[in-house]
Structures are given as structure tokens and as C-alpha cells.
Amino acid sequence: MPLFSSVVATTAIAATSTVFPANHSGPDLGATVVERAAITVPLVAECARVTAEGRRLLQRQGITACEPDARGVVSGNCGTSTVYVDKLASGRGRVSWALFAGAGSTMVGRNITITWGPAGGGQFWDLSPMGSLSYSNSRQIYGSGRFSASIQGSVTMVGKYLSCSIPRHQTNTVTL
């Protein structure tokens, strides 16, 4: 019996397309050829098929493909927000968060709340003006036991005309 099953491979597809202008009336009239397009499919481990012995082997080798996902990601038409948790050592972890503006807009302010626990439980309010397409930060956490984190809040985009909400989302749990 195998220790773990196969993994689905990443796929890329190249294609050639021809784009015609709206006033096109015949072949090759101002056609633009698009030579590359790609579709990427993530690798997915079939964790349900991993035996107990296979799981122990993966853990000993530090392979976390079948462990709970330690990040939460939400993407929308304003951009993406992400929150991560990491175990750094026994009794020590880290919560990290990031914001990425979408549609080429610039974030000019953030008002977010990061909450973590129960191990080393706490909360951090991250409020500040800014002027960038991306932002990230992290905090070290000390404690023992189970540990997860969440993010919620809002960002203001350039011109102060658009406020984008960040719905509460959270990571799965790791053990410190």
C-alpha cells in the first residue's frame, strides 16, 4: 500500500487568438494576434488517501501539504486581504497579514483589526494613512496551545472616494 497518493500536476495551456476591431469587414484588417494565454491549476494533494504511516512520515520530513491551511485569503473587486499564522518554535508563533490593492488603485488608508488566540490571545488595531499598492505586517505571539488569527476592517482607496470593506476571515489552527 502506498504511503501517499499521487498529486495533481500544474497545467498550462498556450493559445493563439485573433482579436479584430469593431469595424472589421474582412480577413487580416487590423487584426492583433495574441500569442500567449495561460491557465494555471494548483497542485492538490489527495490527503484523504494518506495512510497513518504516510502522515507520520510527512510530518517527520516537515511536509505540511496535508496539515490544516494556516492562512485565510479573501479577494474581491478592491483587492485581496490575507492573514497567516506560523509556528516559529515551541511556545512561539507569528501572525502576519497583508493587503493588496486591485484594479491598479492605491490604498490611502487602512483601518483593520487583527485578533488571535486562544494561545497568546490578543488583538491589534492597525490604523494609518498610507500610499501604496500593498501592505504587510506581523507580530510574534508567545503562548502554548492552539492558535489561529482573523482579520477584518476596511481600506480607503485613492481620492478617498472608495472605501472597501474587509469581511472577517480567519486561518485554521496551528499548535504552539
C-alpha angles and dihedrals in degrees: 000000000000119000091227136002131243124288123232109247128233113262129208125184123196118202140175118220132180118219118199126196118248092256093054112144104167148003120311094002101149094324118171117209117216105203104187138041125158137197117196122199118195122242109252123196115216093230095170088070097051111112122225089254091050092050091052090050092050091049092049089052093047094244107151101181092116097039122099114284108259096204139067121208130186122183126188141154092287095050141273135302123196135186124190137184125201134184105227098176139328106312094003129094141156134227115204130182136186140186126203122189117226133213092031093288124140124235111230099178142014133202108179137151123212117196127184140175166011085203107058088354119203149127135236126197110210107195122157146125113255141167112211147098093240141024135185138175140164143198130205115234126205122201143083132259133034119354134187135153141211137199132203139154137082145282129212117223127217116300091027088254098112126054115187120201123220107213115218111270131162147197127249117256129276125186120238 
